[in-house]
């Protein structure tokens, strides 16, 4: 228990924990909004420019601009040093969107036709009919986004200039970095901190626990969602 107490008192892990919760919750909600709305539109056969948009999205799965162009774009948008930089810049995921689109396409069209005859608007059909039928897909993609946001550290290291904005994974990396040979060459006079092995192990456990607690609540949907999504993803 002493190591767990020290890891929260003697480091910035507690602050970074709340940062990670903020980034994960807001990032997952924003990403799910983008993925579900775009997937719903692209699932409609009569969507104008549907094939063009789909090909453009699939193209980004195979080809990317790289780290430098991405960083320069985020910088030009004024997001560097912004707490929600990773939330906005990393919001979209093409693979997750395609999974949701395939689920939308698998829904019986008779349901929407009956709802339209009853006077339901497209938004009401989307919110009250389609989404409740997509619980396995939504749970699967939500879990993907949660894990991705919680484990993200690379872009945070580039975009957050202030260590007070660091997520938990980046703080953990800093703690474990003190064991590296490179860190050993940095004298203590320059601000290098050392941590006991017990504190490092405690930091790893604390970082893993939130995801371990979330997974059981989504597990019953996860297997079904992965299976159906994998089968349908073959037909882009």
N, C-alpha and C positions, 0 to 999 in steps of 0.2 A: 504493500500500500504506500510505502514511503516513496517509491519510484514514481507512482502515479501522481502523488501529491506534488512532488518536485517538478515533474514534467509540465504541470499546469502553472505552477508558481514561478519556476525559474526560467521559463521560456515564453515565447509568444504563441504557444500552441492553442491556448484557450481563445485568444483573439482570432487566430486563423481558423479555428473551428467554426466560429460564428460567421466568418467570411465565407467559408466553404458552404455552410448551410444557406446563406444568402444567395451565393452564385448558383448553387445547385437547384434551389427552389425556383428562383426567377428564371434561370436559364432553361430548366425543364418545361416550365409553363410556356415561355415564349417559343421554344423550339417545337413543342407540341402544337401550339397554335398555327405556326407556319406550316408544319408538316401535314396536319389534318386538313386545313383549308385548301392547300395546294393539291393534296392528294384527292380531295373530293372533286375539285374542278377538273383535274386531269382524268378522272375516272369516267367522265361523261364523253361519250363517243362524238357528240356534236359540238364539243368545245372548240372554238376558233383557234387555229394554230396549235392544236393538241400535239401533233407529231413533232413539230418544230421545238416546242417547249420540252417535250420528253427527251428528245435527242440532245438538247443543250444541257439538260440536267445529267443525263447519263455520261456525257462528255466530261463533266467535272469529276466523275468518279475515277476516270482513267488518267486525266491530265490536269495538273495544277500549276499555278504560277510560281510556286516555291515560297520560301520563307521571306526573302527580301521584298518581293513585290507585295506580298500580303501585309508585311509590317509597314511598308510605305503607304499602302492604301489606308490602313487603320490610323496611321499618323496624320495623313492628309484630312481624314474625317474628324480629327481632333479627339480621338478616343484614347490615345496614350495617356496613362495616368488616371483615366476615368475608372471608377469602381465597376462599372458595367461594361467595360471594354470586351471582356471575354464572353459576356452574355449576348451581346449584339453581334460581335464578329464571328462567333462560332455557333450561331443559332441554327443554321440549316445543315441538315444531313441528308444527302440524296438517297442513300440506301434505306434509311428509315422511312422516307417519304414514299419510296417505291413499294415497300411492304404495306403501308397503309393504303396506297392506291389500289394494289391488288386485292385487298380486303374489300374496299368499296366496290370494285368491279364484281366481286363474288356475291354481293347482296342481290336478292331477287328483285328485278325491276318492277314486278307487280306491286310491291309495297309502295314505292314512290308514285306509281301511276294511280293507285287507289287514294293515296294522300292528296295528290294534286286534284283529283276529282272532287275530293271533300273540301277543297279550297285552301289547303296548306301551302304556305310559302316555301321557297327553296331553303331558307334559313331554318324554318321549323322542321322540315323534313330532315335536314342535316343534324339538327340538335336533338330532336325528340324521337327520331326513328332510326337513322343510320348509326349514330354514335352509341346508343345503348346496345345495338347488335354487334358492335365491334370491340367488346370488352377484352377478349383475348389479344387482339392486335394492339389495342391501346395500352394494355398492361405490359406487353412485350416491349413496345417501342419506348414507353415511359421508363422502364427499367434500363433500357439501353442508354437513354439520355441521362438518367440519374447517375449511372456508373461512369459514363463519359465525363460528366461535369464534375463529379466528386474526385476523380483521379487526374483531372487536368492540372498540369503544372508548367508545361513547356511554354505556352503562350503567355501565361501569367508572369513567368520569369522575364519575358520580353516587354510586356505591355505595362506592368505595374512597377513604377519607379520607387514607390514608397513601400517599405516592408510591412507597414501596417495594413496594407491591402492584400497581402499574400494569402492564398488559400492554404488549407491544412497540408496538402501534399508538398507544397513548396517549402513550408516550414519544416516538415519532416525531412525533406531532402537536405535542408540546411543543417539539421541536427545530425543526420547520418554522415554528412560530408566531413564532419570533424574527425572521422576515423580514416579518411583517405590519406594517402601519402602526400598529396599536394597540400592538404591542410596542415600536415605536420611541419611543413617548411615555413608556415606563417607564424611569426613569434607572437606570444601573448600580448606584447606591448601594442600590437596593431589591432587588438580587439578580438583575437581568436578565443572562442569559448570551447571548453571540453565538457563532455557529458559521459557519465558512467554507462556501462553496457546495459545495466538494468533500466536506466532512463530511456535509452534508445529502443529497447525492446518494448517498453511501456508505450512509447510514442507510436510504434508500429501497430500495436494492438488497438490503441485508441482510434487510430486512423481507419482501421478495418471495421470496427464495430458497427458504425451507422449503416453501411451497406449490408452487413450480415443481418441486421434487424429488419431492413426493408424487404429483402428477398423473400422470406417466408410468406408475406402477405400477397405477393404477386406470383408465387410459384405455381399455383393451380392454373393460372392463365398462361404462364410462360412457355411450358412445354407445347401446349396446343398452338400458341401463337407462332412459335419458331417453326413447327412442323408445317403449318398451313402456309406461312410466309415463304418458307424455303421452296415448297412445291410450286407456288404461284410465281415466285420471282424468276423462274426460268422463262416465262413468257412475257418479256418486256414489251 
